[in-house]
Amino acid sequence: MLYRVDWHMPNNIYRDDIFSRFLESSENPVYQLPDGLVMIGRWHDVSALRGTSIWETDDIELLVQWMQHWNDKLQIDIMPCVDDDTAARIVTKALYLT
């Protein structure tokens, strides 16, 4: 299953802490992804202090647990994503429910 994760800093008071944590995270084993969790890509809007990423996992707990590394200072939103074929099946069923 694919998930989109959006984040932003609710205020700028943690900006330098978050920037430092981000720079150090590639060297810190705490931030390594567990088996079963794959980051497809991550994009940053540094000037607006926000970003987005796409993840793949069959275990949502892995994603939510990994986000605990960041949710002390970032507002994080996790949203499931489906491809066009899956969306078409879902909306087709929804049309026939009404």
N, C-alpha and C positions, 0 to 999 in steps of 0.2 A: 504494500500500500504506500502511496506517496502522500507526503504532508508538506504544506507550505508553512514556514515559520517566519512571522514578521516580528521585529523588535524595534523599540525606540527607547530613548532615555526620557523619562517623564520630566526631568529637569536637568540642568547642566551641572549640578553640584558634584555628580559622580563622573564627569567626563574624563578627567585624567586617570582616575582609578580604572575605568573601563578600557581606555586606550592602553594603559600599562598591562592590564590583564590579557587583552587581546594579543599584544606583542609577545608576551611571555608564554601564551598558551601552547604554541607549537613545540616548545621545549619541555613542557610540563606533562608528565605521564598521566596526571589526573584528568587531563582534557582529551586523552586518546578515546576514540570511539570504541564501544564494546562490539563484540561480534554480533551481527544481526542488525546493526545500525549503520547506514551509509548516507553520507552527505553528498548529494548530487552536485550541488553548487551553492555558492553564497555570494551575495552582492551587497555593497555598502553605499549608503548615501552619507558620507562623513560630514558634510556641511550641515545636514539636517539631523544628524545623530540618530539615524535609523537604518534598517536594512531588511533583507529578506533572504531566505534560503529554502532549498528543496531537499527533502529527506526521503529515504526509502527504508521501511521496516515492516515486518509482520507483527511486531510487538510494540504497541504504542507506549508501553511502560518504559522501554529503553529510551525512547525519545524524551518523554516527560522527565525521566530521571536525569538524563544528560543536561537538560535545560536548567536543572537545579544549580548548575555551576554559574549561571548568569542571572537568574531571576531575582537575586537580592538587590540588583541595581537597574535592571532593565524590565520594561513591560514587554511580555512575550505573549504572542497569540499563535496557537497551533491550529491549522485548518486542514482537514483531509482534502485531497485532490483526486479527481478521476479524469481519465482520458475521454475523448469524444464518444467512443463506442460505449463505454460504461455510462456516461451521462445520458446518452440516447436511450439505453435500456431503462434507466431510472425514470426519466421523464415520460417515456412511453407507458410504463406501469402507472405512474402518477396520473396521467391523463385518463386512464381507464378506471381509476378509483372513484372519480367524481361523476 
